[in-house]
Amino acid sequence: MGTQGTTPIRIGLHEVAGLRWPQQVLTGDGGRETVAVPLPRLPWSRAAIEVPMGASAARSVERVTRLRKIFGYGVAPMVILLFVAADVLLLWGRFGDLNPPTVIFAVLGVAGVVLILGGLVPDAVARATGAPYVARDHLRFPKARPDVVAQLVKLNPKVTIDGVPAAR
């Protein structure tokens, strides 16, 4: 599904549980599936919100979940090790007989910052592929179908849905 004919929307997490969903899928192509959209917590957390969406969006959510696990289990421990190694070298140089070159600290610092910024990749992939994701207490649909969004608003008149196109 292309970006033409779609609109980004967001719904507060506190309102998602009581939503009445339209029969058509809000995002994605294929058959309707109820998918658990994970909350961005620790990688081993199973906290999620169940949302009906198309099969292609379900695959995108799984891709984003896999990227978050890779960062949580692989990259985050590497960042910790880099900064621990830098601390050990710094303390050993200060109180011991080791005199490490300053370039080592610059390389370790830059590598750590790059790896930390790598933690932004899962949300960037979610935005780019249109996969629904949770960020800042909102369930976000980067590529929702406007006609289905209008149905969602009609089914839930008291719910605030940000990004809804104005009626013409």
Secondary structure, DSSP 8 states (H G I E B T S, - for coil): --STT-EEEEEEHHHHTT----SS-SSSSSSEEEEEEE-SS-TT---EEEEEEEHHHHHHHHHHHHHHHHIIIIIHHHHHHHHHHHHHHHHHHHHSS----HHHHHHHHHHHHHHHHGGGHHHHHHHHHT--EEETTEEEEEEE-HHHHHHHHHH-TTS-EET-----
